[in-house]
Amino acid sequence: MTNLVMPHGSSELKPLIIKDKTESEDIIRSSSNTKQLELNSSASANVVMLGAGYFTPLMGFMDKENALNVARNMQTTEGIFWPIPIMNLSTTKATEFTKGEELLLLDPNYPDKRPIAIQTVNSVENINIEELEIIAANVFGTTDPNHPGVKNFMNQGTTLIAGPIKVFNYSYFPDEFPNTFDTAMGIRDKLTSLKWSKVVAFQTRNPMHRAHEELCKMALESLNADGVLIHMTLGKLKEGDIPGDVRDAAIRKMVDLYFKPNTALISGFGFDMMYAGPREALLHATFRQNCGCSHLIVGRDHAGVGDYYEPFAAQEIFQNSIVQESLQIEIFAADHTAYSKKLDKVVMMRDVDDHTKDDFVLLSGTKVREMLSNNEDLPPEFARREVADILKTYYRSK
């Protein structure tokens, strides 16, 4: 028995991975006459998330009606809450595939394009630019081609291939991140073994500086939680973001030295960042509920990029009635956190009305990268020395 929150839309997780390797090998071996389709990076990441149980209760890729309905209303045509369309878009001509056949899906992350899943084709549809822009406008809040998520989405193709999938493997993630990548099932098992029931998730695509560390500790204390799941994005990021292995090493060093024992679980998931702001925050919450988390930390500009989203839009979207009715996970709404010179500790900016900007230790991402590249020490109020040393080594290697 477990006291963890239930999965979304189901009494149990629905991972689409084929558990028996022999079965996967047999399918691949007998598929010499099966049509093949090389996935784009986003679709292959969707496969990993579907296989790993993160996208419970979905059973595969959405058709156009479902994709548009999810984009507009955050619901499938069957009434299941889902914040972002899960699609297999391709540049291949739609006439090359037919309903009812099977497709061997190939992983673009390997030079030999090895099989990652098999899909039963329920429908093959052309999706025009206007329909793609409708999805982009609803999911990203913009159709600006300079937005990295919009740019990637609009270049994926106009053939939409829908249908259920069976997954062979989790791509490169288990090999590249053997101690970090995990499935929703694996995380639930670990939380159960730890006897945690109230678990707060922290989403990160960056190494954690002092403010992130203290934010996790604030959430733990405020919620009286058993522990925090520090859950990092391991997939494709935007240019300039720090690679997963470096982030992993930096976060582990920080937790080892500065968290109380048995209060933090470090893990990672195989998904590409979308930079979709509020909608991506909802997706983060949905699959953290599937992991067994009761709360998700949502701060200023969660999953945002540039100035595309209002600072607290990702918190406000959780007040939407369909979100309230559909998700059991709750959010820990946070403001920007920073080190206060006045109080000699990290605080949430909203809690200190008497402070000016000069009272905080604030560094831009550009300034941090510049200092690390020049082998300069970051202020100890901003970053733990042991963490900064790992980052300096990375930047020097570049």
ZAZA-96993 format. One record per residue (C-alpha): residue number from 1; x, y, z. Coordinates in steps of 0.02 Angstrom, whole numbers, plus 32768, in hexadecimal, padded with zeros to 4 digits. Example, Ala and Ser with C-alpha at 12.3 -4.5 7.8 and 13.67 -1.06 7.14 Angstrom:
<sites>
+-----+------+------+------+
! num !    X !    Y !    Z !
+-----+------+------+------+
!   1 ! 8267 ! 7F1F ! 8186 !
!   2 ! 82AC ! 7FCB ! 8165 !
+-----+------+------+------+
</sites>
This chain:
<sites>
+-----+------+------+------+
! num !    X !    Y !    Z !
+-----+------+------+------+
!   1 ! 8000 ! 8000 ! 8000 !
!   2 ! 8036 ! 80B4 ! 7FE1 !
!   3 ! 7FFA ! 815D ! 801D !
!   4 ! 8036 ! 81B5 ! 7F80 !
!   5 ! 7FBF ! 821D ! 7F17 !
!   6 ! 7F67 ! 81B9 ! 7E8E !
!   7 ! 7FA0 ! 81C3 ! 7DD9 !
!   8 ! 7F44 ! 823D ! 7D67 !
!   9 ! 7EA6 ! 81F8 ! 7D17 !
!  10 ! 7EC6 ! 8145 ! 7D4D !
!  11 ! 7ECC ! 80D5 ! 7DE4 !
!  12 ! 7F7A ! 809A ! 7DAF !
!  13 ! 8008 ! 80D0 ! 7D3F !
!  14 ! 7FFD ! 809E ! 7C88 !
!  15 ! 80B0 ! 8091 ! 7C48 !
!  16 ! 80B7 ! 8062 ! 7B90 !
!  17 ! 8161 ! 800E ! 7B9D !
!  18 ! 816B ! 7F57 ! 7B69 !
!  19 ! 81B2 ! 7F0A ! 7C06 !
!  20 ! 81ED ! 7E69 ! 7BB4 !
!  21 ! 828A ! 7E8C ! 7B4E !
!  22 ! 8270 ! 7DEC ! 7AED !
!  23 ! 81C6 ! 7E2B ! 7AB3 !
!  24 ! 8214 ! 7ECE ! 7A77 !
!  25 ! 829E ! 7E70 ! 7A1C !
!  26 ! 821E ! 7DFE ! 79CA !
!  27 ! 81B7 ! 7E92 ! 798C !
!  28 ! 8252 ! 7EE8 ! 7946 !
!  29 ! 8291 ! 7E46 ! 78F7 !
!  30 ! 81EB ! 7E26 ! 78A1 !
!  31 ! 81D7 ! 7ED8 ! 7863 !
!  32 ! 8244 ! 7ECD ! 77C8 !
!  33 ! 81AD ! 7EF5 ! 775A !
!  34 ! 8163 ! 7F75 ! 77D2 !
!  35 ! 8169 ! 802A ! 779C !
!  36 ! 81E2 ! 8096 ! 77FE !
!  37 ! 81D9 ! 8149 ! 7838 !
!  38 ! 8268 ! 81AD ! 7882 !
!  39 ! 8222 ! 8219 ! 790E !
!  40 ! 8253 ! 82CB ! 7932 !
!  41 ! 82A0 ! 82F0 ! 79DC !
!  42 ! 81FC ! 832B ! 7A29 !
!  43 ! 819B ! 8291 ! 79F2 !
!  44 ! 8225 ! 821C ! 7A30 !
!  45 ! 821F ! 8276 ! 7AD9 !
!  46 ! 8163 ! 825B ! 7ADB !
!  47 ! 8183 ! 81A1 ! 7ABE !
!  48 ! 81F8 ! 819B ! 7B54 !
!  49 ! 817A ! 81F3 ! 7BC3 !
!  50 ! 80EC ! 8182 ! 7B8A !
!  51 ! 8158 ! 80E8 ! 7BA3 !
!  52 ! 818F ! 811F ! 7C50 !
!  53 ! 80DE ! 8139 ! 7C92 !
!  54 ! 80F1 ! 81F6 ! 7CA3 !
!  55 ! 8065 ! 8217 ! 7C27 !
!  56 ! 7FE4 ! 81A4 ! 7C78 !
!  57 ! 7F57 ! 818E ! 7C44 !
!  58 ! 7F83 ! 81B0 ! 7B8D !
!  59 ! 7F9D ! 8119 ! 7B1E !
!  60 ! 7FF6 ! 8168 ! 7A8B !
!  61 ! 7FF7 ! 81FB ! 7A12 !
!  62 ! 7F60 ! 826E ! 79FC !
!  63 ! 7F00 ! 828C ! 795B !
!  64 ! 7ED9 ! 833B ! 791B !
!  65 ! 7E30 ! 834A ! 7972 !
!  66 ! 7E7E ! 831C ! 7A19 !
!  67 ! 7F17 ! 8389 ! 79FE !
!  68 ! 7EAC ! 8422 ! 79D8 !
!  69 ! 7E34 ! 83FD ! 7A67 !
!  70 ! 7EC5 ! 83EB ! 7AE2 !
!  71 ! 7F13 ! 848B ! 7AA1 !
!  72 ! 7E70 ! 84EE ! 7AB1 !
!  73 ! 7E1C ! 849D ! 7B47 !
!  74 ! 7EA0 ! 8434 ! 7BA0 !
!  75 ! 7E36 ! 8398 ! 7B89 !
!  76 ! 7E37 ! 8303 ! 7B15 !
!  77 ! 7D97 ! 82DD ! 7AB6 !
!  78 ! 7D75 ! 825A ! 7B3D !
!  79 ! 7D7C ! 82E0 ! 7BC3 !
!  80 ! 7E27 ! 82B7 ! 7C0C !
!  81 ! 7E86 ! 834F ! 7C49 !
!  82 ! 7F2A ! 8367 ! 7BEC !
!  83 ! 7F84 ! 840E ! 7BD8 !
!  84 ! 7FF0 ! 83F5 ! 7B3C !
!  85 ! 7FCF ! 838E ! 7A9E !
!  86 ! 8039 ! 82F1 ! 7A92 !
!  87 ! 8058 ! 82DC ! 79D8 !
!  88 ! 80BD ! 827E ! 7959 !
!  89 ! 80DA ! 82FF ! 78D2 !
!  90 ! 813E ! 82D0 ! 7838 !
!  91 ! 817D ! 8321 ! 7798 !
!  92 ! 8155 ! 827F ! 773B !
!  93 ! 80C3 ! 8285 ! 76BF !
!  94 ! 8021 ! 824B ! 7711 !
!  95 ! 7FFC ! 81DB ! 767B !
!  96 ! 808D ! 8168 ! 76AC !
!  97 ! 802E ! 8124 ! 7742 !
!  98 ! 7F84 ! 80D2 ! 7752 !
!  99 ! 7F0B ! 80B6 ! 77E0 !
! 100 ! 7F1F ! 800F ! 7837 !
! 101 ! 7FD4 ! 7FED ! 780A !
! 102 ! 8063 ! 7FEC ! 7884 !
! 103 ! 80F9 ! 8061 ! 7881 !
! 104 ! 81A3 ! 803C ! 78CA !
! 105 ! 81D7 ! 80DF ! 791D !
! 106 ! 8290 ! 8107 ! 7914 !
! 107 ! 82F3 ! 8169 ! 7995 !
! 108 ! 8347 ! 8205 ! 794B !
! 109 ! 83C3 ! 820E ! 79DC !
! 110 ! 842E ! 8180 ! 7999 !
! 111 ! 8492 ! 8180 ! 78F6 !
! 112 ! 844D ! 80D4 ! 78CA !
! 113 ! 8399 ! 8110 ! 78EB !
! 114 ! 836F ! 8077 ! 7954 !
! 115 ! 82B8 ! 8049 ! 7976 !
! 116 ! 826A ! 8098 ! 7A11 !
! 117 ! 81B2 ! 8068 ! 79FF !
! 118 ! 812B ! 8021 ! 798F !
! 119 ! 808D ! 8083 ! 7968 !
! 120 ! 7FE5 ! 8047 ! 7928 !
! 121 ! 7FA5 ! 80CB ! 78B0 !
! 122 ! 7EF6 ! 8104 ! 78DE !
! 123 ! 7EF8 ! 819A ! 7869 !
! 124 ! 7F6A ! 81FD ! 77F7 !
! 125 ! 7F3A ! 82B2 ! 77E0 !
! 126 ! 7F81 ! 834E ! 7790 !
! 127 ! 7F87 ! 83DE ! 780A !
! 128 ! 7F95 ! 8488 ! 77B9 !
! 129 ! 7FF9 ! 851F ! 77F0 !
! 130 ! 7F5D ! 8577 ! 7833 !
! 131 ! 7F35 ! 84E1 ! 78A2 !
! 132 ! 7FE9 ! 84D7 ! 78DF !
! 133 ! 7FE1 ! 8590 ! 7909 !
! 134 ! 7F40 ! 8573 ! 796D !
! 135 ! 7F9B ! 84EF ! 79D3 !
! 136 ! 8035 ! 855D ! 79E8 !
! 137 ! 7FCE ! 85F4 ! 7A1D !
! 138 ! 7F74 ! 8590 ! 7AA3 !
! 139 ! 8008 ! 8529 ! 7AE2 !
! 140 ! 8092 ! 85AB ! 7AD8 !
! 141 ! 8027 ! 8648 ! 7AE4 !
! 142 ! 807C ! 8688 ! 7A46 !
! 143 ! 80A0 ! 865C ! 7991 !
! 144 ! 8142 ! 86C1 ! 7991 !
! 145 ! 81C4 ! 8659 ! 7932 !
! 146 ! 824B ! 86A0 ! 79A4 !
! 147 ! 8201 ! 863F ! 7A36 !
! 148 ! 826E ! 85A0 ! 7A3F !
! 149 ! 81D8 ! 852E ! 7A61 !
! 150 ! 8170 ! 8578 ! 79D5 !
! 151 ! 8202 ! 856F ! 795C !
! 152 ! 821D ! 84B7 ! 7983 !
! 153 ! 8164 ! 848C ! 797C !
! 154 ! 8140 ! 84E3 ! 78D7 !
! 155 ! 81D1 ! 8488 ! 7882 !
! 156 ! 819E ! 83D7 ! 78B3 !
! 157 ! 8132 ! 83B4 ! 781C !
! 158 ! 807D ! 83B6 ! 77E0 !
! 159 ! 8053 ! 82FC ! 77E1 !
! 160 ! 8001 ! 82C6 ! 7883 !
! 161 ! 8008 ! 820B ! 78A7 !
! 162 ! 7F98 ! 81D5 ! 7936 !
! 163 ! 7F85 ! 8130 ! 7992 !
! 164 ! 7FBD ! 80C6 ! 7A25 !
! 165 ! 8072 ! 8095 ! 7A3D !
! 166 ! 80D9 ! 800E ! 7A90 !
! 167 ! 8184 ! 8048 ! 7ACA !
! 168 ! 8225 ! 7FE1 ! 7ABC !
! 169 ! 829E ! 804E ! 7B1F !
! 170 ! 82BE ! 80F7 ! 7B6F !
! 171 ! 8337 ! 8136 ! 7AE9 !
! 172 ! 83E2 ! 8172 ! 7B25 !
! 173 ! 83AA ! 81AB ! 7BD0 !
! 174 ! 83D0 ! 810E ! 7C38 !
! 175 ! 847F ! 8100 ! 7BEC !
! 176 ! 84AC ! 81B8 ! 7BF6 !
! 177 ! 845E ! 81D6 ! 7CA1 !
! 178 ! 8465 ! 812B ! 7CF6 !
! 179 ! 8454 ! 816E ! 7DA7 !
! 180 ! 83D5 ! 81F5 ! 7D80 !
! 181 ! 8358 ! 81C5 ! 7CFA !
! 182 ! 82C1 ! 816D ! 7D40 !
! 183 ! 820F ! 8142 ! 7D13 !
! 184 ! 8171 ! 8177 ! 7D6C !
! 185 ! 8165 ! 80C4 ! 7DAC !
! 186 ! 8216 ! 80C9 ! 7DEE !
! 187 ! 81FA ! 816C ! 7E4A !
! 188 ! 8158 ! 812D ! 7E98 !
! 189 ! 81B4 ! 8092 ! 7ED4 !
! 190 ! 823F ! 80FC ! 7F21 !
! 191 ! 81C4 ! 8172 ! 7F77 !
! 192 ! 8168 ! 80DB ! 7FBD !
! 193 ! 820B ! 8090 ! 7FFD !
! 194 ! 8236 ! 8136 ! 804F !
! 195 ! 8189 ! 8134 ! 80A0 !
! 196 ! 8168 ! 81E4 ! 805E !
! 197 ! 80B4 ! 8217 ! 803F !
! 198 ! 80BC ! 82D5 ! 8032 !
! 199 ! 813C ! 82F6 ! 7FAB !
! 200 ! 8166 ! 839D ! 7F59 !
! 201 ! 81B1 ! 839C ! 7EAB !
! 202 ! 8230 ! 841B ! 7E6E !
! 203 ! 8242 ! 842D ! 7DB2 !
! 204 ! 82EB ! 8464 ! 7D6F !
! 205 ! 8346 ! 8476 ! 7CCC !
! 206 ! 83D8 ! 84D1 ! 7D1D !
! 207 ! 8457 ! 84B1 ! 7DA7 !
! 208 ! 8411 ! 84E9 ! 7E4E !
! 209 ! 8457 ! 8583 ! 7EA1 !
! 210 ! 843A ! 85B9 ! 7F55 !
! 211 ! 838E ! 8602 ! 7F32 !
! 212 ! 8350 ! 855E ! 7EE5 !
! 213 ! 8397 ! 84FC ! 7F77 !
! 214 ! 8340 ! 856A ! 7FF6 !
! 215 ! 829E ! 8569 ! 7F92 !
! 216 ! 8297 ! 84AC ! 7FA0 !
! 217 ! 82B8 ! 84B8 ! 805B !
! 218 ! 8233 ! 853E ! 806F !
! 219 ! 81B4 ! 84CD ! 8018 !
! 220 ! 81E5 ! 8438 ! 8083 !
! 221 ! 81CE ! 849C ! 8122 !
! 222 ! 8132 ! 84FA ! 80F0 !
! 223 ! 80D7 ! 845E ! 80B2 !
! 224 ! 811E ! 83EE ! 813A !
! 225 ! 814C ! 8379 ! 80AC !
! 226 ! 81AB ! 82D5 ! 80BD !
! 227 ! 8224 ! 8300 ! 8032 !
! 228 ! 8246 ! 8358 ! 7F8E !
! 229 ! 8258 ! 8307 ! 7EE3 !
! 230 ! 82DB ! 836B ! 7E85 !
! 231 ! 82A7 ! 833B ! 7DD6 !
! 232 ! 8311 ! 8378 ! 7D45 !
! 233 ! 82F1 ! 8383 ! 7C8B !
! 234 ! 836E ! 8311 ! 7C32 !
! 235 ! 8336 ! 832E ! 7B7F !
! 236 ! 835A ! 83B6 ! 7AFF !
! 237 ! 836A ! 8467 ! 7B40 !
! 238 ! 838B ! 850C ! 7AE9 !
! 239 ! 8438 ! 8548 ! 7AB7 !
! 240 ! 8499 ! 8589 ! 7B4C !
! 241 ! 8445 ! 8519 ! 7BCE !
! 242 ! 84BB ! 84AC ! 7C34 !
! 243 ! 84C2 ! 83F2 ! 7C01 !
! 244 ! 846B ! 836F ! 7C69 !
! 245 ! 8505 ! 8317 ! 7CAC !
! 246 ! 854D ! 83BA ! 7CEF !
! 247 ! 84A8 ! 83EC ! 7D3F !
! 248 ! 849A ! 833E ! 7D8A !
! 249 ! 8547 ! 8346 ! 7DDA !
! 250 ! 8529 ! 83F5 ! 7E1E !
! 251 ! 8480 ! 83CB ! 7E6A !
! 252 ! 84C0 ! 832A ! 7EB9 !
! 253 ! 8551 ! 8387 ! 7F09 !
! 254 ! 84DA ! 8409 ! 7F51 !
! 255 ! 8461 ! 8388 ! 7F98 !
! 256 ! 84EE ! 831F ! 7FE1 !
! 257 ! 8537 ! 83B3 ! 803E !
! 258 ! 84A6 ! 8424 ! 8068 !
! 259 ! 8405 ! 83C0 ! 807A !
! 260 ! 83D5 ! 835B ! 8113 !
! 261 ! 83E8 ! 82A0 ! 80F2 !
! 262 ! 834F ! 824B ! 80A5 !
! 263 ! 82F4 ! 82EB ! 807A !
! 264 ! 831D ! 82F6 ! 7FBF !
! 265 ! 830D ! 8278 ! 7F31 !
! 266 ! 8369 ! 82A6 ! 7E90 !
! 267 ! 8324 ! 8266 ! 7DED !
! 268 ! 830E ! 8295 ! 7D37 !
! 269 ! 8297 ! 827B ! 7CA7 !
! 270 ! 82B2 ! 826A ! 7BEC !
! 271 ! 8253 ! 82FC ! 7BA2 !
! 272 ! 8283 ! 8395 ! 7B3D !
! 273 ! 8261 ! 8442 ! 7B86 !
! 274 ! 81D4 ! 849A ! 7B2A !
! 275 ! 81E0 ! 8545 ! 7B7F !
! 276 ! 8122 ! 854A ! 7B7C !
! 277 ! 810F ! 85A7 ! 7C20 !
! 278 ! 8063 ! 858B ! 7C73 !
! 279 ! 8031 ! 84F7 ! 7C08 !
! 280 ! 80D7 ! 84A1 ! 7C27 !
! 281 ! 80C1 ! 84C1 ! 7CE2 !
! 282 ! 801E ! 8460 ! 7CD7 !
! 283 ! 8075 ! 83D2 ! 7C7B !
! 284 ! 80FD ! 83D1 ! 7D00 !
! 285 ! 8078 ! 83C4 ! 7D86 !
! 286 ! 801A ! 833A ! 7D2B !
! 287 ! 80AD ! 82C6 ! 7D19 !
! 288 ! 80ED ! 82EE ! 7DC9 !
! 289 ! 8045 ! 82B2 ! 7E09 !
! 290 ! 8064 ! 8213 ! 7DA7 !
! 291 ! 810B ! 8206 ! 7E04 !
! 292 ! 80AD ! 820E ! 7EAA !
! 293 ! 80D1 ! 82C3 ! 7ED8 !
! 294 ! 8050 ! 8324 ! 7F3A !
! 295 ! 8097 ! 83D1 ! 7F13 !
! 296 ! 80FB ! 842A ! 7E8B !
! 297 ! 8160 ! 84C7 ! 7EAA !
! 298 ! 812A ! 8549 ! 7E2A !
! 299 ! 818D ! 85E9 ! 7E31 !
! 300 ! 819C ! 8687 ! 7DCB !
! 301 ! 819B ! 8667 ! 7D0E !
! 302 ! 8197 ! 85A9 ! 7D21 !
! 303 ! 81D0 ! 8555 ! 7C7D !
! 304 ! 81D5 ! 85FF ! 7C2B !
! 305 ! 824F ! 8650 ! 7BB4 !
! 306 ! 8271 ! 8707 ! 7B8F !
! 307 ! 81DD ! 877B ! 7BB3 !
! 308 ! 8155 ! 8710 ! 7B66 !
! 309 ! 80F6 ! 86EF ! 7C08 !
! 310 ! 80BC ! 8757 ! 7C9A !
! 311 ! 8125 ! 8731 ! 7D36 !
! 312 ! 809E ! 86CE ! 7D92 !
! 313 ! 8035 ! 868E ! 7D00 !
! 314 ! 8070 ! 85DC ! 7D23 !
! 315 ! 8027 ! 85E7 ! 7DD2 !
! 316 ! 7F85 ! 863A ! 7D9B !
! 317 ! 7F5B ! 85B3 ! 7D1C !
! 318 ! 7F46 ! 8536 ! 7DAA !
! 319 ! 7EAA ! 8599 ! 7DDE !
! 320 ! 7E54 ! 8563 ! 7D3D !
! 321 ! 7DB9 ! 84FC ! 7D6A !
! 322 ! 7DE7 ! 8467 ! 7CFC !
! 323 ! 7E93 ! 8460 ! 7D4E !
! 324 ! 7E46 ! 8468 ! 7DFB !
! 325 ! 7DCB ! 83DC ! 7DCF !
! 326 ! 7E4C ! 836C ! 7D7B !
! 327 ! 7EEF ! 8370 ! 7DDC !
! 328 ! 7F0C ! 8335 ! 7E8E !
! 329 ! 7FBB ! 837F ! 7E95 !
! 330 ! 7FC5 ! 842E ! 7EE0 !
! 331 ! 8044 ! 84B7 ! 7EC4 !
! 332 ! 80B9 ! 850E ! 7F3C !
! 333 ! 80B0 ! 85BE ! 7EF4 !
! 334 ! 8157 ! 8614 ! 7F05 !
! 335 ! 819C ! 86BF ! 7EDD !
! 336 ! 824C ! 86E2 ! 7EA0 !
! 337 ! 82C8 ! 86B4 ! 7F29 !
! 338 ! 836E ! 870A ! 7F48 !
! 339 ! 83EF ! 8729 ! 7FCF !
! 340 ! 83C6 ! 87BF ! 803C !
! 341 ! 845E ! 8824 ! 8073 !
! 342 ! 83F2 ! 8875 ! 80FA !
! 343 ! 83B7 ! 87D1 ! 8147 !
! 344 ! 844F ! 8767 ! 8119 !
! 345 ! 83E5 ! 86DA ! 80D1 !
! 346 ! 8382 ! 86A6 ! 8038 !
! 347 ! 82D1 ! 86EB ! 8036 !
! 348 ! 823C ! 86F7 ! 7FC1 !
! 349 ! 8239 ! 87A7 ! 7F7D !
! 350 ! 817F ! 87BB ! 7F9E !
! 351 ! 819F ! 87A2 ! 8058 !
! 352 ! 8214 ! 8838 ! 806E !
! 353 ! 81BA ! 88D9 ! 8042 !
! 354 ! 8244 ! 8945 ! 808A !
! 355 ! 82C7 ! 8905 ! 8010 !
! 356 ! 8304 ! 8958 ! 7F71 !
! 357 ! 8359 ! 88FE ! 7EE2 !
! 358 ! 8403 ! 892E ! 7F29 !
! 359 ! 83DC ! 88CE ! 7FC9 !
! 360 ! 83E3 ! 8827 ! 7F6B !
! 361 ! 8471 ! 87C4 ! 7F1E !
! 362 ! 8432 ! 87B7 ! 7E6B !
! 363 ! 8493 ! 877A ! 7DD4 !
! 364 ! 8452 ! 8766 ! 7D23 !
! 365 ! 846E ! 86C2 ! 7CC8 !
! 366 ! 84E1 ! 871E ! 7C50 !
! 367 ! 854A ! 8762 ! 7CDF !
! 368 ! 8555 ! 86B7 ! 7D32 !
! 369 ! 8590 ! 8666 ! 7C90 !
! 370 ! 860E ! 86F1 ! 7C76 !
! 371 ! 8656 ! 86DE ! 7D25 !
! 372 ! 8661 ! 8620 ! 7D19 !
! 373 ! 86B2 ! 862A ! 7C6E !
! 374 ! 8735 ! 86A0 ! 7CB6 !
! 375 ! 8754 ! 8628 ! 7D48 !
! 376 ! 8712 ! 86AB ! 7DC2 !
! 377 ! 86C1 ! 8679 ! 7E66 !
! 378 ! 8606 ! 8694 ! 7E75 !
! 379 ! 85CE ! 86EC ! 7F14 !
! 380 ! 85B4 ! 866B ! 7F9E !
! 381 ! 8509 ! 86B9 ! 7FBE !
! 382 ! 84D8 ! 868B ! 7F0C !
! 383 ! 8525 ! 85DE ! 7EF3 !
! 384 ! 8574 ! 8558 ! 7F5E !
! 385 ! 862F ! 8554 ! 7F3E !
! 386 ! 8630 ! 8498 ! 7F1A !
! 387 ! 85A6 ! 84AF ! 7E99 !
! 388 ! 85FB ! 8545 ! 7E49 !
! 389 ! 869D ! 84E0 ! 7E38 !
! 390 ! 8642 ! 845B ! 7DD1 !
! 391 ! 85F9 ! 84E2 ! 7D61 !
! 392 ! 86A1 ! 853A ! 7D4D !
! 393 ! 86F0 ! 8497 ! 7D15 !
! 394 ! 8668 ! 8484 ! 7C90 !
! 395 ! 867A ! 8535 ! 7C4F !
! 396 ! 8737 ! 8528 ! 7C48 !
! 397 ! 8725 ! 848A ! 7BE0 !
! 398 ! 86C3 ! 84EE ! 7B60 !
+-----+------+------+------+
</sites>
